Amino acid sequence: MSQASGHAGGAEDWHAEMWLDDADNIVLYARVWRTLRESAEYGFDAHNVIHGPGAP
């Protein structure tokens, strides 16, 4: 049995909590998620990142 997951199996299951208990934390996490979303690749571009240019 995995201590982290509390159940038997090959994969461990980790969980995290975010405490958004004040305005500064809310602004910070909103900025982080916006930055991640803006820098993400989607569709064909994401396919090229994963598989390389010209891959089927």
HTML snippet that shows the backbone in 3Dmol.js (N, CA, C, O; Angstrom):
<script src="https://3Dmol.org/build/3Dmol-min.js"></script>
<div id="view" style="width:600px;height:400px;position:relative"></div>
<script>
const pdb = `
ATOM      1  N   MET A   1       0.844  -1.172   0.000  1.00  0.00           N
ATOM      2  CA  MET A   1       0.000   0.000   0.000  1.00  0.00           C
ATOM      3  C   MET A   1       0.888   1.232   0.000  1.00  0.00           C
ATOM      4  O   MET A   1       1.858   1.297   0.755  1.00  0.00           O
ATOM      5  N   SER A   2       0.575   2.186  -0.817  1.00  0.00           N
ATOM      6  CA  SER A   2       1.323   3.422  -0.897  1.00  0.00           C
ATOM      7  C   SER A   2       0.902   4.356   0.235  1.00  0.00           C
ATOM      8  O   SER A   2      -0.288   4.589   0.446  1.00  0.00           O
ATOM      9  N   GLN A   3       1.885   4.887   0.959  1.00  0.00           N
ATOM     10  CA  GLN A   3       1.551   5.838   2.020  1.00  0.00           C
ATOM     11  C   GLN A   3       0.896   7.080   1.459  1.00  0.00           C
ATOM     12  O   GLN A   3      -0.027   7.625   2.065  1.00  0.00           O
ATOM     13  N   ALA A   4       1.367   7.540   0.299  1.00  0.00           N
ATOM     14  CA  ALA A   4       0.852   8.781  -0.263  1.00  0.00           C
ATOM     15  C   ALA A   4      -0.591   8.650  -0.709  1.00  0.00           C
ATOM     16  O   ALA A   4      -1.381   9.579  -0.544  1.00  0.00           O
ATOM     17  N   SER A   5      -0.939   7.508  -1.269  1.00  0.00           N
ATOM     18  CA  SER A   5      -2.276   7.379  -1.839  1.00  0.00           C
ATOM     19  C   SER A   5      -3.263   6.700  -0.916  1.00  0.00           C
ATOM     20  O   SER A   5      -4.473   6.883  -1.049  1.00  0.00           O
ATOM     21  N   GLY A   6      -2.753   5.915   0.022  1.00  0.00           N
ATOM     22  CA  GLY A   6      -3.637   5.213   0.923  1.00  0.00           C
ATOM     23  C   GLY A   6      -4.270   3.979   0.312  1.00  0.00           C
ATOM     24  O   GLY A   6      -5.203   3.424   0.892  1.00  0.00           O
ATOM     25  N   HIS A   7      -3.791   3.529  -0.848  1.00  0.00           N
ATOM     26  CA  HIS A   7      -4.326   2.315  -1.470  1.00  0.00           C
ATOM     27  C   HIS A   7      -3.221   1.596  -2.217  1.00  0.00           C
ATOM     28  O   HIS A   7      -2.197   2.185  -2.560  1.00  0.00           O
ATOM     29  N   ALA A   8      -3.439   0.329  -2.461  1.00  0.00           N
ATOM     30  CA  ALA A   8      -2.450  -0.476  -3.170  1.00  0.00           C
ATOM     31  C   ALA A   8      -2.433  -0.097  -4.645  1.00  0.00           C
ATOM     32  O   ALA A   8      -3.431   0.387  -5.181  1.00  0.00           O
ATOM     33  N   GLY A   9      -1.324  -0.313  -5.281  1.00  0.00           N
ATOM     34  CA  GLY A   9      -1.224  -0.040  -6.706  1.00  0.00           C
ATOM     35  C   GLY A   9       0.145   0.518  -7.035  1.00  0.00           C
ATOM     36  O   GLY A   9       0.922   0.865  -6.146  1.00  0.00           O
ATOM     37  N   GLY A  10       0.429   0.599  -8.327  1.00  0.00           N
ATOM     38  CA  GLY A  10       1.734   1.042  -8.764  1.00  0.00           C
ATOM     39  C   GLY A  10       1.907   2.549  -8.789  1.00  0.00           C
ATOM     40  O   GLY A  10       3.033   3.038  -8.700  1.00  0.00           O
ATOM     41  N   ALA A  11       0.829   3.290  -8.908  1.00  0.00           N
ATOM     42  CA  ALA A  11       0.944   4.745  -9.014  1.00  0.00           C
ATOM     43  C   ALA A  11       0.570   5.399  -7.696  1.00  0.00           C
ATOM     44  O   ALA A  11      -0.381   4.998  -7.024  1.00  0.00           O
ATOM     45  N   GLU A  12       1.333   6.405  -7.351  1.00  0.00           N
ATOM     46  CA  GLU A  12       1.004   7.166  -6.152  1.00  0.00           C
ATOM     47  C   GLU A  12       0.116   8.334  -6.547  1.00  0.00           C
ATOM     48  O   GLU A  12       0.227   8.877  -7.646  1.00  0.00           O
ATOM     49  N   ASP A  13      -0.740   8.699  -5.658  1.00  0.00           N
ATOM     50  CA  ASP A  13      -1.720   9.739  -5.929  1.00  0.00           C
ATOM     51  C   ASP A  13      -1.484  10.900  -4.966  1.00  0.00           C
ATOM     52  O   ASP A  13      -1.830  10.811  -3.788  1.00  0.00           O
ATOM     53  N   TRP A  14      -0.904  11.974  -5.456  1.00  0.00           N
ATOM     54  CA  TRP A  14      -0.580  13.122  -4.610  1.00  0.00           C
ATOM     55  C   TRP A  14      -1.635  14.196  -4.797  1.00  0.00           C
ATOM     56  O   TRP A  14      -2.125  14.425  -5.903  1.00  0.00           O
ATOM     57  N   HIS A  15      -1.969  14.837  -3.719  1.00  0.00           N
ATOM     58  CA  HIS A  15      -2.955  15.922  -3.757  1.00  0.00           C
ATOM     59  C   HIS A  15      -2.350  17.158  -3.121  1.00  0.00           C
ATOM     60  O   HIS A  15      -1.497  17.058  -2.239  1.00  0.00           O
ATOM     61  N   ALA A  16      -2.782  18.296  -3.561  1.00  0.00           N
ATOM     62  CA  ALA A  16      -2.320  19.555  -2.996  1.00  0.00           C
ATOM     63  C   ALA A  16      -3.527  20.465  -2.776  1.00  0.00           C
ATOM     64  O   ALA A  16      -4.541  20.370  -3.469  1.00  0.00           O
ATOM     65  N   GLU A  17      -3.387  21.325  -1.816  1.00  0.00           N
ATOM     66  CA  GLU A  17      -4.423  22.304  -1.543  1.00  0.00           C
ATOM     67  C   GLU A  17      -3.866  23.691  -1.762  1.00  0.00           C
ATOM     68  O   GLU A  17      -2.712  23.962  -1.429  1.00  0.00           O
ATOM     69  N   MET A  18      -4.669  24.562  -2.313  1.00  0.00           N
ATOM     70  CA  MET A  18      -4.306  25.965  -2.419  1.00  0.00           C
ATOM     71  C   MET A  18      -5.250  26.738  -1.512  1.00  0.00           C
ATOM     72  O   MET A  18      -6.468  26.575  -1.575  1.00  0.00           O
ATOM     73  N   TRP A  19      -4.673  27.575  -0.676  1.00  0.00           N
ATOM     74  CA  TRP A  19      -5.484  28.409   0.197  1.00  0.00           C
ATOM     75  C   TRP A  19      -5.547  29.800  -0.402  1.00  0.00           C
ATOM     76  O   TRP A  19      -4.546  30.517  -0.428  1.00  0.00           O
ATOM     77  N   LEU A  20      -6.698  30.177  -0.873  1.00  0.00           N
ATOM     78  CA  LEU A  20      -6.913  31.510  -1.423  1.00  0.00           C
ATOM     79  C   LEU A  20      -7.702  32.301  -0.385  1.00  0.00           C
ATOM     80  O   LEU A  20      -8.891  32.575  -0.544  1.00  0.00           O
ATOM     81  N   ASP A  21      -6.996  32.654   0.677  1.00  0.00           N
ATOM     82  CA  ASP A  21      -7.682  33.248   1.815  1.00  0.00           C
ATOM     83  C   ASP A  21      -7.524  34.755   1.935  1.00  0.00           C
ATOM     84  O   ASP A  21      -7.992  35.352   2.905  1.00  0.00           O
ATOM     85  N   ASP A  22      -6.872  35.375   0.961  1.00  0.00           N
ATOM     86  CA  ASP A  22      -6.819  36.839   0.971  1.00  0.00           C
ATOM     87  C   ASP A  22      -6.703  37.355  -0.456  1.00  0.00           C
ATOM     88  O   ASP A  22      -6.402  36.599  -1.379  1.00  0.00           O
ATOM     89  N   ALA A  23      -6.941  38.625  -0.620  1.00  0.00           N
ATOM     90  CA  ALA A  23      -6.981  39.234  -1.953  1.00  0.00           C
ATOM     91  C   ALA A  23      -5.648  39.100  -2.688  1.00  0.00           C
ATOM     92  O   ALA A  23      -5.634  38.890  -3.901  1.00  0.00           O
ATOM     93  N   ASP A  24      -4.527  39.217  -1.969  1.00  0.00           N
ATOM     94  CA  ASP A  24      -3.213  39.113  -2.623  1.00  0.00           C
ATOM     95  C   ASP A  24      -2.998  37.730  -3.234  1.00  0.00           C
ATOM     96  O   ASP A  24      -2.479  37.621  -4.345  1.00  0.00           O
ATOM     97  N   ASN A  25      -3.388  36.676  -2.524  1.00  0.00           N
ATOM     98  CA  ASN A  25      -3.260  35.319  -3.067  1.00  0.00           C
ATOM     99  C   ASN A  25      -4.156  35.104  -4.276  1.00  0.00           C
ATOM    100  O   ASN A  25      -3.753  34.447  -5.236  1.00  0.00           O
ATOM    101  N   ILE A  26      -5.345  35.639  -4.242  1.00  0.00           N
ATOM    102  CA  ILE A  26      -6.264  35.507  -5.378  1.00  0.00           C
ATOM    103  C   ILE A  26      -5.688  36.194  -6.606  1.00  0.00           C
ATOM    104  O   ILE A  26      -5.725  35.636  -7.702  1.00  0.00           O
ATOM    105  N   VAL A  27      -5.158  37.396  -6.434  1.00  0.00           N
ATOM    106  CA  VAL A  27      -4.542  38.120  -7.556  1.00  0.00           C
ATOM    107  C   VAL A  27      -3.336  37.354  -8.092  1.00  0.00           C
ATOM    108  O   VAL A  27      -3.167  37.236  -9.306  1.00  0.00           O
ATOM    109  N   LEU A  28      -2.498  36.833  -7.197  1.00  0.00           N
ATOM    110  CA  LEU A  28      -1.313  36.079  -7.612  1.00  0.00           C
ATOM    111  C   LEU A  28      -1.692  34.854  -8.430  1.00  0.00           C
ATOM    112  O   LEU A  28      -1.156  34.650  -9.520  1.00  0.00           O
ATOM    113  N   TYR A  29      -2.613  34.031  -7.920  1.00  0.00           N
ATOM    114  CA  TYR A  29      -2.990  32.817  -8.647  1.00  0.00           C
ATOM    115  C   TYR A  29      -3.708  33.131  -9.952  1.00  0.00           C
ATOM    116  O   TYR A  29      -3.534  32.409 -10.934  1.00  0.00           O
ATOM    117  N   ALA A  30      -4.505  34.184  -9.985  1.00  0.00           N
ATOM    118  CA  ALA A  30      -5.142  34.577 -11.242  1.00  0.00           C
ATOM    119  C   ALA A  30      -4.093  34.954 -12.278  1.00  0.00           C
ATOM    120  O   ALA A  30      -4.212  34.593 -13.449  1.00  0.00           O
ATOM    121  N   ARG A  31      -3.066  35.677 -11.849  1.00  0.00           N
ATOM    122  CA  ARG A  31      -1.990  36.071 -12.772  1.00  0.00           C
ATOM    123  C   ARG A  31      -1.214  34.851 -13.256  1.00  0.00           C
ATOM    124  O   ARG A  31      -0.876  34.758 -14.436  1.00  0.00           O
ATOM    125  N   VAL A  32      -0.931  33.916 -12.352  1.00  0.00           N
ATOM    126  CA  VAL A  32      -0.203  32.692 -12.737  1.00  0.00           C
ATOM    127  C   VAL A  32      -0.995  31.913 -13.777  1.00  0.00           C
ATOM    128  O   VAL A  32      -0.444  31.545 -14.814  1.00  0.00           O
ATOM    129  N   TRP A  33      -2.281  31.652 -13.523  1.00  0.00           N
ATOM    130  CA  TRP A  33      -3.096  30.867 -14.462  1.00  0.00           C
ATOM    131  C   TRP A  33      -3.269  31.596 -15.786  1.00  0.00           C
ATOM    132  O   TRP A  33      -3.286  30.959 -16.839  1.00  0.00           O
ATOM    133  N   ARG A  34      -3.398  32.920 -15.754  1.00  0.00           N
ATOM    134  CA  ARG A  34      -3.509  33.693 -17.005  1.00  0.00           C
ATOM    135  C   ARG A  34      -2.218  33.564 -17.809  1.00  0.00           C
ATOM    136  O   ARG A  34      -2.262  33.378 -19.025  1.00  0.00           O
ATOM    137  N   THR A  35      -1.067  33.662 -17.139  1.00  0.00           N
ATOM    138  CA  THR A  35       0.221  33.532 -17.826  1.00  0.00           C
ATOM    139  C   THR A  35       0.377  32.142 -18.431  1.00  0.00           C
ATOM    140  O   THR A  35       0.831  32.009 -19.567  1.00  0.00           O
ATOM    141  N   LEU A  36       0.009  31.111 -17.687  1.00  0.00           N
ATOM    142  CA  LEU A  36       0.086  29.745 -18.224  1.00  0.00           C
ATOM    143  C   LEU A  36      -0.818  29.581 -19.439  1.00  0.00           C
ATOM    144  O   LEU A  36      -0.410  28.991 -20.440  1.00  0.00           O
ATOM    145  N   ARG A  37      -2.036  30.094 -19.361  1.00  0.00           N
ATOM    146  CA  ARG A  37      -2.978  29.980 -20.473  1.00  0.00           C
ATOM    147  C   ARG A  37      -2.451  30.714 -21.705  1.00  0.00           C
ATOM    148  O   ARG A  37      -2.544  30.201 -22.820  1.00  0.00           O
ATOM    149  N   GLU A  38      -1.900  31.912 -21.506  1.00  0.00           N
ATOM    150  CA  GLU A  38      -1.400  32.702 -22.631  1.00  0.00           C
ATOM    151  C   GLU A  38      -0.169  32.079 -23.285  1.00  0.00           C
ATOM    152  O   GLU A  38       0.060  32.275 -24.479  1.00  0.00           O
ATOM    153  N   SER A  39       0.621  31.335 -22.521  1.00  0.00           N
ATOM    154  CA  SER A  39       1.843  30.753 -23.077  1.00  0.00           C
ATOM    155  C   SER A  39       1.629  29.329 -23.588  1.00  0.00           C
ATOM    156  O   SER A  39       2.551  28.730 -24.140  1.00  0.00           O
ATOM    157  N   ALA A  40       0.441  28.787 -23.415  1.00  0.00           N
ATOM    158  CA  ALA A  40       0.159  27.409 -23.838  1.00  0.00           C
ATOM    159  C   ALA A  40       0.029  27.314 -25.354  1.00  0.00           C
ATOM    160  O   ALA A  40      -0.328  28.281 -26.026  1.00  0.00           O
ATOM    161  N   GLU A  41       0.322  26.147 -25.866  1.00  0.00           N
ATOM    162  CA  GLU A  41       0.123  25.844 -27.282  1.00  0.00           C
ATOM    163  C   GLU A  41      -1.147  25.008 -27.412  1.00  0.00           C
ATOM    164  O   GLU A  41      -1.434  24.174 -26.554  1.00  0.00           O
ATOM    165  N   TYR A  42      -1.901  25.229 -28.475  1.00  0.00           N
ATOM    166  CA  TYR A  42      -3.158  24.517 -28.690  1.00  0.00           C
ATOM    167  C   TYR A  42      -3.186  23.920 -30.095  1.00  0.00           C
ATOM    168  O   TYR A  42      -2.452  24.361 -30.980  1.00  0.00           O
ATOM    169  N   GLY A  43      -4.031  22.923 -30.288  1.00  0.00           N
ATOM    170  CA  GLY A  43      -4.284  22.352 -31.613  1.00  0.00           C
ATOM    171  C   GLY A  43      -3.035  21.830 -32.292  1.00  0.00           C
ATOM    172  O   GLY A  43      -2.245  21.098 -31.694  1.00  0.00           O
ATOM    173  N   PHE A  44      -2.861  22.217 -33.559  1.00  0.00           N
ATOM    174  CA  PHE A  44      -1.741  21.729 -34.373  1.00  0.00           C
ATOM    175  C   PHE A  44      -0.400  22.109 -33.760  1.00  0.00           C
ATOM    176  O   PHE A  44       0.548  21.326 -33.804  1.00  0.00           O
ATOM    177  N   ASP A  45      -0.316  23.328 -33.181  1.00  0.00           N
ATOM    178  CA  ASP A  45       0.940  23.749 -32.556  1.00  0.00           C
ATOM    179  C   ASP A  45       1.292  22.849 -31.374  1.00  0.00           C
ATOM    180  O   ASP A  45       2.458  22.498 -31.193  1.00  0.00           O
ATOM    181  N   ALA A  46       0.309  22.476 -30.579  1.00  0.00           N
ATOM    182  CA  ALA A  46       0.551  21.577 -29.449  1.00  0.00           C
ATOM    183  C   ALA A  46       1.001  20.207 -29.951  1.00  0.00           C
ATOM    184  O   ALA A  46       1.892  19.589 -29.368  1.00  0.00           O
ATOM    185  N   HIS A  47       0.387  19.739 -31.027  1.00  0.00           N
ATOM    186  CA  HIS A  47       0.779  18.458 -31.625  1.00  0.00           C
ATOM    187  C   HIS A  47       2.255  18.505 -32.025  1.00  0.00           C
ATOM    188  O   HIS A  47       2.991  17.547 -31.791  1.00  0.00           O
ATOM    189  N   ASN A  48       2.687  19.609 -32.625  1.00  0.00           N
ATOM    190  CA  ASN A  48       4.092  19.744 -33.037  1.00  0.00           C
ATOM    191  C   ASN A  48       5.034  19.760 -31.838  1.00  0.00           C
ATOM    192  O   ASN A  48       6.142  19.231 -31.921  1.00  0.00           O
ATOM    193  N   VAL A  49       4.614  20.356 -30.728  1.00  0.00           N
ATOM    194  CA  VAL A  49       5.453  20.388 -29.537  1.00  0.00           C
ATOM    195  C   VAL A  49       5.648  18.968 -29.009  1.00  0.00           C
ATOM    196  O   VAL A  49       6.751  18.598 -28.607  1.00  0.00           O
ATOM    197  N   ILE A  50       4.580  18.177 -29.011  1.00  0.00           N
ATOM    198  CA  ILE A  50       4.635  16.820 -28.460  1.00  0.00           C
ATOM    199  C   ILE A  50       5.339  15.854 -29.399  1.00  0.00           C
ATOM    200  O   ILE A  50       6.187  15.075 -28.963  1.00  0.00           O
ATOM    201  N   HIS A  51       4.999  15.894 -30.677  1.00  0.00           N
ATOM    202  CA  HIS A  51       5.453  14.874 -31.628  1.00  0.00           C
ATOM    203  C   HIS A  51       6.558  15.342 -32.565  1.00  0.00           C
ATOM    204  O   HIS A  51       7.195  14.519 -33.222  1.00  0.00           O
ATOM    205  N   GLY A  52       6.794  16.622 -32.637  1.00  0.00           N
ATOM    206  CA  GLY A  52       7.787  17.158 -33.536  1.00  0.00           C
ATOM    207  C   GLY A  52       7.166  17.598 -34.848  1.00  0.00           C
ATOM    208  O   GLY A  52       6.155  17.043 -35.279  1.00  0.00           O
ATOM    209  N   PRO A  53       7.764  18.590 -35.480  1.00  0.00           N
ATOM    210  CA  PRO A  53       7.240  19.106 -36.738  1.00  0.00           C
ATOM    211  C   PRO A  53       7.191  18.017 -37.814  1.00  0.00           C
ATOM    212  O   PRO A  53       8.120  17.219 -37.937  1.00  0.00           O
ATOM    213  N   GLY A  54       6.128  17.989 -38.575  1.00  0.00           N
ATOM    214  CA  GLY A  54       5.986  17.058 -39.683  1.00  0.00           C
ATOM    215  C   GLY A  54       5.502  15.670 -39.284  1.00  0.00           C
ATOM    216  O   GLY A  54       5.318  14.813 -40.148  1.00  0.00           O
ATOM    217  N   ALA A  55       5.289  15.431 -37.983  1.00  0.00           N
ATOM    218  CA  ALA A  55       4.794  14.102 -37.551  1.00  0.00           C
ATOM    219  C   ALA A  55       3.332  13.961 -37.916  1.00  0.00           C
ATOM    220  O   ALA A  55       2.590  14.943 -37.898  1.00  0.00           O
ATOM    221  N   PRO A  56       2.913  12.759 -38.244  1.00  0.00           N
ATOM    222  CA  PRO A  56       1.502  12.552 -38.609  1.00  0.00           C
ATOM    223  C   PRO A  56       0.557  12.739 -37.432  1.00  0.00           C
ATOM    224  O   PRO A  56      -0.657  12.598 -37.586  1.00  0.00           O
TER     225      PRO A  56
END
`;
const viewer = $3Dmol.createViewer("view");
viewer.addModel(pdb, "pdb");
viewer.setStyle({}, {cartoon: {color: "spectrum"}});
viewer.zoomTo();
viewer.render();
</script>
